[in-house]
Amino acid sequence: MAKIRVPAVDGMFTMDFDHPRLIGGRGVSSQSYYFPKSLSGADPRCVNDGEREEVYLSSVGKIWSYTSADYPPALPYQITEPFEPFLICAAQLQEEELVICGQMMPGIDINDLDVGMDVKIALDVLYEDDEHEYIVWKWDLV
């Protein structure tokens, strides 16, 4: 029997494996974008921007920066043993003028990455139990 796929964190992305999208917010008065949808970030226009609408963000961005995580992150991050290093990418969504950090899909080497390259949203299994696969979003090469 196939395991049930569920988001590891509700409300951050769609569960469409063919065309996943991040779920963000947009201030009604400022038109500024947020991810996650309730985070205001450092945009000075957002000080009094309490009313937000939910929006789907662009699914493709350009690498703004990247690095490797060669040691386990602090708790409460889910760590599987043995720890395997992974890549982190900060990608800029052009339409939203928003930089979003996320993990890269497995199998991508740091030598495969360069600033300015296109990346897209993908879904992957973070961990699983007897009944469920817990899904997260990651960046993938276009």
Secondary structure, DSSP 4 states (H G I P E B T S, - for coil): -PPEEEESSTTSB---SSS--BEEEEETTT--EESSTT--TT-GGGTT---EEEEEPPSEEEEEEEEEE-SPPPTTS--PSSP--EEEEEEEETTTTEEEEEEBPTT--GGG--TT-EEEEEEEEEEE-SSEEEEEEEEEE-
